[in-house]
Structures are given as C-alpha cells and as structure tokens.
Amino acid sequence: MARGLLILPAWNEARSIAAVVAECRRAAPGFDVLVVDDGSGDDTARLAAAAGARVVSHPFNLRYGAALQTGYLYALREGYELAVQMDADGQHDPADVAALSAPILEGRAELVVGSRFHPASTYRMPLLRRVGSAWFRLLVRSLTGLRLGDPTSGLQALHRSVLELYATDAFPLDYPDADILVLAARSGLRVVEVPANMRVESGSPSMHSGIRVVWYVYKMTLCVVMNALRPVQRRGREARGGASS
C-alpha cells in the first residue's frame, strides 16, 4: 500500500485536537498524522504531539491555504504517495479515509472529494452557503465538465501528482476551494467524488459563516475564472504516458 499521510491544518484547536488525532490513528492506522499548527495562541501543537501526531508549526498565522500547502510540502519531502486533508475540529469523520483513498489506490483518480450532500447525509448547510455551493457547482461544471455535488468540500484525498501541483505558486494561500478543482481538472488530473459524513460543528466556526459568505463567493468566483484561464501543465495520467497510479 502507498504511504499515506493525514494533513490537519489547525489554528487554536486545543479543545478538539487531541481527540481528533487519537480518532485518526484508530480509524486510519495505515496513515501517519500531521498537524500543521498555523500560529496558534493556545496548546494546539503540544496537545497534538502528545496525542501522537507529527507537528509542524508556523511562527504566526498564515491562514488556511498556507497551512495546507505546508502539509503538501511535508508530504512530498517525506516521500508520501497519498495524502488526505481534513479539518482539525472534528467535523470530518476519519472513518471516511478508506473510501476517499480507494479511487486513488485503484488508479481511477488523482483527486477525490468527500461530498457532504448524498441521500444518507444529515448535514444541513445554512441558506447563504447553500446558494454559494450551488453557484460553484454550476460554475465548475460549466468550466471543466466536472459534475460535483460538493465543490467546496475541504475533505479530499490527493495523489502525489496533485501534491506536486498544489506545492507550486498556483495554489492560493487564503481560500483554496472550487478554484483549485478547476486548476486540477484543467491540468489533466482525474477528479471524482465519494459520499462522506459531516458531523455537527464541534470546533471553530466556519471561515465561510455569516456575512463572510458574500465576500467569499465574490472572491472565489474571480479565482475560479482566473484558474480557468491560466496556462497549465498537463500532470495527470495522460502526461505520465497512461500509466496507472
């Protein structure tokens, strides 16, 4: 089996991080756990390390995208072939790691999105965020042909070829979301979606909550369009001569 890494970007998640790391280690024993402490002012880093995670700390808060990219760079440097990114607040279920990883391990995809919207889901998104998500479903489909039900999900599994793309300057350091799915698809990477479990929020409030949703939709729309226009290098199966992952 390919070496796997769970990437958990964390900022002031002391109340949840130890339990999340412990659950990750139980549910995905074949994966190492990396917590990227994004300049937390609490005991996030210490508690994560005590729970058995590998920890990389930023000297100050660089925001979510930068924390993710630090995880990607770590995974590449340490030779991991597969990474799964998930929230550090307990909203994502580590039991979904196997289903997220399967399409990559079977050579069917390079990027797998965990969808919160499926018949068995009990997750309910606030109205403004539902409208934003619907808009990005339409936008991503129009620009790439991808039929994704949840293009703003942060729960994703990534093949090494995706890590290599996301380690470049093309990766945004504030709101990596639907825009990077467009970038990945245009780069020849195969993107699929699998059902995932979303729990009731137990940690920090969403960075897309309240009136921030309006600003987020505006900014992300611009980013999606930019990534639809930017020149890309083919990185997927086609670029590797059709070889399986």
CORZI-V800908 format. One record per residue. SS is DSSP state (~ for helix, > for strand, _ for the rest). PHI is phi in whole degrees, -180 to 180 (999 if undefined). D_LAST is the distance of its C-alpha to the last C-alpha in whole Angstrom. Layout:
ss | phi | d_last
SS | PHI | D_LAST
SS | PHI | D_LAST
This chain:
ss | phi | d_last
_ | 999 | 12
_ | -62 | 10
_ | -67 | 13
> | -120 | 14
> | -133 | 17
> | -93 | 19
> | -108 | 21
> | -121 | 24
> | -70 | 26
> | -141 | 30
_ | -137 | 33
_ | 54 | 36
_ | -112 | 35
_ | -60 | 37
_ | -74 | 38
_ | -121 | 34
~ | -65 | 32
~ | -63 | 33
~ | -66 | 33
~ | -65 | 29
~ | -62 | 28
~ | -61 | 30
~ | -68 | 28
~ | -60 | 25
~ | -68 | 25
~ | -74 | 26
~ | -80 | 24
_ | -132 | 21
_ | -66 | 22
_ | -83 | 18
> | -111 | 18
> | -80 | 20
> | -116 | 22
> | -116 | 23
> | -103 | 26
> | -99 | 27
> | -81 | 31
> | -90 | 31
_ | 69 | 35
_ | -62 | 36
_ | -98 | 40
_ | -118 | 40
_ | -94 | 39
~ | -52 | 35
~ | -63 | 34
~ | -64 | 36
~ | -68 | 35
~ | -64 | 32
~ | -65 | 32
~ | -64 | 34
_ | -82 | 32
_ | 108 | 29
_ | -87 | 27
> | -81 | 26
> | -129 | 28
> | -121 | 28
> | -116 | 31
> | -83 | 32
_ | -68 | 36
_ | -154 | 36
_ | -70 | 35
_ | -109 | 32
_ | 88 | 31
~ | -57 | 28
~ | -62 | 26
~ | -65 | 27
~ | -65 | 26
~ | -61 | 23
~ | -65 | 22
~ | -59 | 23
~ | -64 | 21
~ | -62 | 18
~ | -64 | 20
~ | -62 | 20
~ | -60 | 17
~ | -66 | 16
~ | -62 | 19
_ | -91 | 18
_ | 83 | 15
_ | -75 | 13
_ | -97 | 9
> | -148 | 10
> | -135 | 14
> | -124 | 16
> | -100 | 19
_ | -152 | 22
_ | -72 | 26
_ | -94 | 28
_ | -100 | 31
_ | 93 | 30
_ | -71 | 29
> | -88 | 26
_ | -98 | 25
~ | -59 | 23
~ | -65 | 23
~ | -82 | 21
~ | -59 | 18
~ | -63 | 16
~ | -67 | 16
~ | -67 | 15
~ | -77 | 12
~ | -54 | 11
~ | -61 | 10
~ | -75 | 7
~ | -65 | 7
_ | -88 | 7
_ | 77 | 5
_ | -98 | 8
_ | -161 | 8
_ | -107 | 8
> | -136 | 11
> | -124 | 13
> | -103 | 17
> | -88 | 20
> | -86 | 23
_ | -84 | 26
_ | -114 | 28
_ | -157 | 27
_ | -55 | 30
_ | -89 | 30
_ | -76 | 30
_ | -107 | 33
_ | -72 | 32
_ | -125 | 35
_ | -91 | 34
_ | -58 | 38
~ | -55 | 39
~ | -60 | 38
~ | -70 | 35
~ | -63 | 34
~ | -63 | 36
~ | -62 | 33
~ | -63 | 30
~ | -63 | 31
~ | -62 | 32
~ | -73 | 29
~ | -59 | 27
~ | -66 | 29
~ | -66 | 29
~ | -63 | 25
~ | -63 | 25
~ | -65 | 28
~ | -89 | 26
~ | -128 | 22
_ | 85 | 22
_ | -72 | 20
_ | -102 | 22
_ | -108 | 22
_ | -82 | 25
_ | -142 | 24
_ | -72 | 23
_ | -107 | 25
_ | -71 | 23
_ | -90 | 23
_ | -90 | 21
> | -145 | 17
> | -110 | 13
> | -132 | 11
> | -71 | 8
~ | -57 | 9
~ | -65 | 9
~ | -72 | 12
~ | -58 | 14
~ | -64 | 14
~ | -67 | 16
~ | -75 | 18
_ | -83 | 19
_ | -91 | 21
_ | -68 | 24
_ | -72 | 23
_ | -83 | 23
_ | -76 | 26
_ | -97 | 28
_ | -112 | 30
_ | -122 | 28
_ | -73 | 24
_ | -155 | 24
~ | -61 | 24
~ | -63 | 24
~ | -78 | 21
~ | -66 | 19
~ | -63 | 21
~ | -60 | 20
~ | -64 | 16
~ | -63 | 16
~ | -69 | 18
_ | -85 | 16
_ | 88 | 14
_ | -86 | 11
_ | -82 | 11
> | -116 | 13
> | -130 | 14
> | -130 | 17
> | -130 | 18
> | -65 | 22
_ | -140 | 23
_ | -96 | 26
> | -113 | 28
_ | -88 | 31
_ | -62 | 35
_ | -56 | 34
_ | -120 | 36
_ | -119 | 35
_ | -72 | 36
_ | -66 | 37
_ | -61 | 34
_ | -73 | 34
_ | -112 | 34
_ | -92 | 37
_ | 62 | 41
_ | -68 | 42
~ | -62 | 39
~ | -58 | 37
~ | -63 | 39
~ | -63 | 38
~ | -61 | 34
~ | -62 | 34
~ | -61 | 36
~ | -67 | 34
~ | -66 | 30
~ | -60 | 32
~ | -62 | 32
~ | -66 | 29
~ | -61 | 27
~ | -63 | 29
~ | -61 | 29
~ | -73 | 25
~ | -78 | 25
~ | -106 | 28
_ | -71 | 26
_ | -62 | 24
_ | -129 | 21
_ | -105 | 18
_ | -68 | 15
_ | -127 | 12
_ | -81 | 10
_ | -58 | 8
_ | -59 | 11
_ | -70 | 12
_ | -92 | 9
_ | 77 | 11
_ | 83 | 9
_ | -71 | 7
_ | -74 | 4
_ | -64 | 0
